Amino acid sequence: MNDEPRLPPRRELPPEVRARLRGRVEAGMSARHRGRVVAASAAVVLLAAGAVIGVQVARSQLVETPAAAPPDATTRTLDRCWNAVRAAGKTGQVPDRSEWVNASITAQGDDVVAAFTAGGKPVFCETTSTTVTMSDPNAEPSYAAGSRTALLLYTSTGVAAGVADPTWPRIMLSMPDGLGVSESDVAKDTRQFTSFTLTNPATTRLWAQRLDEYKPEQSGRGKAEPSGQGEPEQPGEGTPEQPGRGAERVIWPRAELPAPPAPLLSLIDRAGDRTSPAGRALGECLAGLAEPPADRDGYQPGVLVEDGPYRVVLGRTAQHAVACTTEPDPANPAGKIHRLHTDTFVGQSIPVRRLAVPGLGKDGAKIAFVGIVPPSGASMIADFSLGQPSDVPVANGTFGMWLPEGAKPVSPDDGTTWLLALDGERLPLFNGFVPLK
């Protein structure tokens, strides 16, 4: 997946499309949100015209660290991590579970990260619906130049976790070109931080920067905090700026973060569902491949799209998504052909992305409109220029349906259609354009 997304070009919607979208959103608003109907529907039309919200573009809208989970969830997560240590045969390399203290967790969907200390050493453990990945408490960190800030874990899901310099109240992580991807608080007692960066460690080198809290004064004039002088615990000399009336903040220099040590373990501890209709379909399709993926047991099923012998089922891990297709074998009436399509995303939209799957059947006429949504996605509508927006099934961070007959792009110039993805509270997660085919 591309870690250098671009905003889709701003465009004006045709009047008839605006009317359809406004009517559909107003009709679908729940009673508790009905007071926001006018503003919300207006926002939908505005956003559909090219603006994006929230997590759609991680680099322009910083990803804040989610709130900590309740204590019972923390205990369950740590127990699962300890069981993974035992399963990997590495109990001799980690302090006993009784020594895991100062724990807190953050979560984004089913991606949960526990930060704790074991024998006084900082450790991170990431769990997903099927996997556990844990940092090595005995590995020596590599610090960013002029600081005591280092990554201890950077996973394929985009989780970046580590320790910050003792002088840093908060931390910003950014791309090499300076565009920020996340801001995170730093634990005062352990100096640990966790960020969901939505980046790929195989292709991305992150940079770190100290962030100070705004401290507006009653007089309306800001006061810059003392800048460091380049000592190890004062990483760099800051430059004051005026971010807004009544506040002044020091802008600290950025430093490139060296790659973290290798994790202590990364394993599949919970096999994906294979009992639900979608789970069975995914299992059958993956098993029928000439070369099944080595991590096939780790995929959780998403949306299942089927019509007689034709089937497309989506699977997700925390790292990526796949589409597994099944269709009759024209050379063998009793046989089936299974194909796997992995991360073949098209378009530039984030976090909703269209997965390119070749059409099935004669001349590829059966086209599956499938892709990914945020894990909290609960519903979706799309405009296929059919007079009314269409409901698109959503399940486990995926969406999918057969493209309706007569479907046409909303924007013929670039072949895109409009989508609105909502969470369980019917609040927008994504509002923008993806390729129709």
Secondary structure, 3 states (H helix, E strand, C coil): CCCCCCCCCCCCCCHHHHHHHHHHHHHHCCHHHHHHHHHHHHHHHHHHCCCCCHHHCCCCCCEECCCECCHHHHHHHHHHHHHHHHHCCCHHHCCCHHHEEEEEEEEECCEEEEEEEECCEEEEEEECCCEEEECCCCCCCCCCCCCCCEEEEECCCCEEEEECCCCCCEEEEECCCCCEEEEEECCCCCCEEEEECCCCCCCCCCEEEEECCCCCCCCCCCCCCCCCCCCCCCCCCCEEEEEECCEEEEECCEEECCCCCCCCEEEECCCCCCCCHHHHHHHHHHHCCCCCCCCHHHCEEEEEEEECCEEEEEEECCCCEEEEEEEEECCEEEEEEEEEEECCEECCCCCCEEECCCCECHHHCECEEEEECCCCEEEEEEECCCCCCEECCEECCEEEEECCCCCCCCECCCCEEEEEEEECCCCEEEEEEEECC
